[in-house]
Amino acid sequence: MEAKRGRFIVFEGIDGAGKTTQIELLAKHLRACGRAVYCTAEPTESVSGGLLRDALSGVSRRTVCEMAAMFVFDRIHHNVNPVNGIQKMLADGFDVICDRYYYSSMAYQGSGTDPEWVGNMNLGCPEIMRPDVCIFLDLTPAQSMERINRGRATQEIYENEEKLTQVRNQFYRVFEQLRERDNIQIVDAYRSVEEIHNDIAKLTDQILKI
Ligand code: TYD
């Protein structure tokens, strides 16, 4: 018998929003409801993901357009790779939870180059699937910097307050643009881990009709 297709859930947020913690808690919640869950992230662990990480850490210098194209390549591979790609896992009945997706490209690269071009490359690509829901963990840039400075030894190229402000504003523009196309849920992330998780669990239970 064929497995029932799983749901595709994306988490987004500016750096420091707490995606990792909330993804773990949601995965636990969904598993407790009897669902099979597969967690994944972008940039991926593949060769293209490695190139992106070098660029993000500043080890290699890339233009914004190079980065945007590399993220698209990484994302296509993430969708279609036959071993554990998003489409394969969904078809096998797993709910796929993905840490960052095309909304990040549209916000991060879109705020550094032509946002329409970045959007078209992602939204117009037949091999990049639309998620069932995008959960945006929202923090102000000041709240985000406070968490980054508290928790980490190294910083990436986007982790300063000016850049985070630009990126957050661009996320909001993207959500406005995609309002009728995608299911986007904005969650206040400057609260306790439990409060945030309870909201997300309620939201996904409704959306996924568990
Ligand atoms: P990483 O430290 O791996 O994850 P996070 O900050 O989410 O815990 O960093 C991912 C970085 O990649 C983050 O700064 C955002 C950036 N990014 C883009 O610029 N464009 C994209 O399309 C994606 C997926 C990520």
Residues whose N, C-alpha, C, O or C-beta is under 5 A from the ligand:
A	BS01	TYD	D15 E42 P43 F71 R100 Y101 S104 S105 Y108 Q109 Y158
